């Protein structure tokens, strides 16, 4: 029988470190529920010491999820570990993940510690974490550039202190597959008490090798992989969970292990994360990209009719591509609507929220003949409001005709006070966003504006993503509508509301 490969998802923690990918507490809970349906073994919910918001999000996930183990990140500091332990109190199963840098450059330039001091702090952190849980993970940060002899010393010490998982991160994406696989094998063979802990890997994608390095590690004995939905993460991202899982599942001739992941839930999770973060999935992305199973057009059509195996090494259905259609319309009732959303992992805390979303659904059904699951997910994201929604769109009127300068008349509610302005622009979207900015005076810089169709057809909803920057802080905003101009206004306002939130979040590397 093959070994189990543990899947550790860090979308809610490392994935959120992508500039502009911050998630609200409710959004984190929604994603966590999707990961639970996927049967992810461990969900790293966040970094509790980073901010009050991070603490509350980890706490909310810990109190909601029952089937997956919930993990919180902590530096090798007493205050971090205590805060993580407090956030995880309500978890059905918990883990504390503590780390400290071990590469010469990090120890000297960042920590300003001698190697013996680093080992002392690591051991102390693991012992303190054991006060809160018997499942403690330790990571030697920047292990990919650390001295192997020093890694052996510190890892042997933390196992003796009670660490049950040793995570070897390629923090800066520096390693090559053969090199990284050899490192894992070397550590397993040289550390005397290596059999008392599970070896894990966490690879970054700076050279495009995160998945390759992770798989090489698995072939050399690693039995946990840390990854994210869609490969989300800071800089070039992390190893993509969908690629790791399907590579191992498809190539069982090479791997003596497999995961417990329900792969039919992969696509739904991918779309949920993309919709919440505003990070679109490129069409040629492996497994979850729109063209992943397309040979001419559609999912899998003309090119594989005679024999699917001639070109497809996986079935589209196995990763969820056959379940993306929603058989609901304008005559559908509230119970059917609620039931379908529940299947998608979307539940409402109150009837008021359900009624608001159902009303939006009816409006959309009047505009679109066919409604898909992607429409629903966008609808829910568009309906859920932020706790401090200072700015709301009241009305929008745009005049655009050939040979004339477009004009937009916008009415907003700002701190419960209605304000109206009319502005011209190079196009209807430009005029609309200028009008909003004229009212709000946010002094933000628009770094990104993109439009994607949520489904096919000319009646498809357009999903607009914007990215705003102010004082070094970056946020993303999303909006969806069958009218692109309205979707653009929603996205811009969504980002403005986020940028007005307090930004006291620390970075785990600091």
C-alpha positions, 0 to 999 in steps of 0.5 A: 500500500502506498504512503499517504502524502499530506497536503498542507494548504497555505493559501490563507497565509502565504497566498495572502502575502501576494500584494493586493490579495488580502482577504477578509475574515468571512472570505477566509472562512469561505475558502477554508470551507472549500479546502475542507470539502477538498479534504485538505489535511492541514489548513494554515489559516494565518499569522495571528500575531500580525494583526487583530484581523489576522488573529480573528480570521484564524480564530474564525477558521478554527471555530468553523472547520472540523475535518481539516487540522487548522494551523497558525504561523508563529515566529520563534518568539514567545508572544507569537506562539502564545497568540497562535495558541490562543487563536487555535483554542476552538479548533477540533485539531490544531497545529502551531508552525514556528520558524526561524532563519538558518541560512548564513545571510539570514542569520547574519543580516536579518537575525543578527544571531550566532548559529548556537543562538538560533538553535537555542531559540528554535528549541525554546519555541518548539517547547513553548508551542507544545504547551498548546498542542502536541502537533508542532511544525518547525521550519528552518527558513531559507533552508535551501541556502543553509549549510546542510551540517547546520540543518542537521544540528538544528533539526535533530534538536527540535525533534528532541524538543517535540517537533513532529513535522520538519518543513524544509522551505526553499524560501527564495525559490533558489534550488533546482529539483535534483539538488533539492531532492538530494537535500531531503534525502541527505537530511533524512539519512543523516539526522539520527531521530529523523524517523520521529518526524514527517518531512515536509517541503515549502517551495517558492516559484521564483525560477518556475520550479516550485512544483518540480522541486516539491515533487523531487522532494516527495520522490526522496521521502518528503511526505508533506507538501505545502502549497496554495490554490492556483500557486498564489503567493508572494513574489512568483508564488508557491507550488500549486496544490492542483498541480502537485495533487494531479501529478502524484495521482496521474503518475502512480507509476513513479510515486509510492504515495498518494493524497486523500484529496477529492480532486473533483473539488479542485476547479471550484476552489480555484475559481473561489480563490480567484474571485475573492483575491482578484488574481485571474487564472491564466487560460493556459494554467495547468489543471484549472486554466480555461484551455487546460482541456481544450483542443479546439474550443470548449473543454474537451471536444473534437480533438479527443472524440475518437480516443481521449487518451491520445491527447489527455492524460487526465479526465476533465471531470476528475478535477471538476470541469463537468460540474460548473453548470448551474441549472437554475433560472428566473423561475427557480425558488429560494430553497433551490437557490440556497441548496445550490449555494450550499453545494458550492460551500456558500452559506449565509449567517442570516436570512437578510444576507440570503435575501439580498443575494437571492434578489441579486440572483433574480436581477441577473436571471432577468438579464441572462438566460443561463446562469453558471456556478461562476456567476453565483460565486461572483454574485456572492462576492459582489453582494457581501459587503465590508464591515466598514463600507464607507463608499457605496454606489447609488446611481451611475449614468454614462453617455457615450457616442461616436465623435463625442467625449464620454460623460459619466454622472455618478452618485455615491454615498460617502459616510452616509452622505450622498454626493454627485458629480459629472466628469468626462473622460477618454472612455465611459470607464475612464469618465466613471472612475474619474467621477468616483475619484473626484467625489472620494479624493482618495489620492490612490494610484491605479496600478491595474485594471483588467476585465475578464468574462465570467462565462461565455456569450455576449450576455456574460457577466464581466468581472473587473479587477482593479489594484490601487496603491497608496503609501506603499499599501496595495489592495485589489477590488473586484466587481461583476455585472453584465454592464462593464462600466457598472462592474468597473465602478463596483470594483473601484469602490470595493478597492477604495473601501479596502484601502480605508481599512487600518493597515497594521498587518505585519509580515511573517518575515519581519 
